[in-house]
Amino acid sequence: MRVDLFDFDLPEDNIALRPANPRDSARLLSVKPDGTLGDLVVRDLPSLLRPGDALVFNDTRVIPAQLEGWRIRGENRSRISATLHMRAGPDTWLAFVRPAKRVSEGDRLSFGEDNPACDLGSLLATAGPRGDGGEFELRFDLSGPALDQAIMTAGHIPLPPYIASKRPEDERDRADYQTIYAREEGAVAAPTAGLHFTPELFAALDARGISRHFVTLHVGAGTFLPVKADDTDDHRMHSEIGHVSEEVARALNEVRARGGRIVSVGTTSLRLLESAASEDGVIHPWSGATDIFITPGYAFRAVDLLMTNFHLPRSTLFMLVSAFSGSETMKAAYAHAIENNYRFYSYGDSSLLERAP
């Protein structure tokens, strides 16, 4: 499928640089299977769902995975930046390094000078081989919890490029770029649909009889990468680590059996549930890496509704929502959102999509 079929023009003014305050005051575009659109706000969500429906959240927690430092070869030092992507071992991360041409296998890397979590004042690593997807394997001198603490001290929140190019990360982002239910550390990017939830909204959903369930998918830096191929068949998705517990799988299957609907909060929850579901729609306990790539023509197994923010042109996520609700429906929905000044991307407004027949 041609990637340019998923292109559209987005004015710069539609890109949100800060989240709505309060979080649940963000706008919400309701998208029905017949193309009917409704302009609402996120706190209207309980009225759009039915008692017995189940919301599924991704409880991953964003870590400060952006590291600034030096490549060291003898007396020669060059500035580099590394975005941790996926943990590969107690002392090993896969990372995107910029500029990649400055780094070769065997180079020593030093991050976060004067880092109090490190005995030598900085976080040291050795560059391993570079993978087909462009990631380097970084083997750190520290391991396990000691490495985690050093990264927390040395790192910065890796804001998406469309925000970072317009302003620097600041202390507000440490709270803003985290869901209120974030628990399992390991994500490089936030599951941004969940940023809209507040304790007050949770209370209203509880009163409506809508259950909450949590899965974990550690969002990787690959979520920021553009699709460079001309055809979707030539695009390689980066793997992300996820987990669906036996308890959650059983509860969601029971919801379905009672006639309730599975409502995925974000594309990360959806991708994980679809990875865990068999062709008959049964959700199974699941743990491991997924590189599922959803494009129009995909037969959805587990998810009935999707709450998600507005995505980039030509992105894998716009392809996913086009698969979920129909390409023409989503083109019309995005045109409506742009014309009516909805705010796009990570800190932007949201939508509630019903799955197309």
Secondary structure, 3 states (H helix, E strand, C coil): CEHHHHCCCCCHHHECCCCCCCHHHCEEEEECCCCCEEEEEHHHHHHHCCCCCEEEEECEEECCCEEEEEEEECCEEEEEEEEEEEEEECCEEEEEEECHHHCCCCCEEEECCCCCCCCCCCEEEEEEEECCCCCEEEEECCCHHHHHHHHHHHCECCCCHHHHCCCCCCHHHHHHCCCCCCCEEEECCCCHHHHHCCHHHHHHHHHHCCEEEEEEECCCHHHHCCCCCCEHHHCCCCCEEEEECHHHHHHHHHHHHCCCCEEEECHHHHHHHHHHECCCCCECCEEEEECCCCCCCCCCCCCCEEEEECCCCCCHHHHHHHHHHCHHHHHHHHHHHHHCCCCECCCCCEEEEECCC
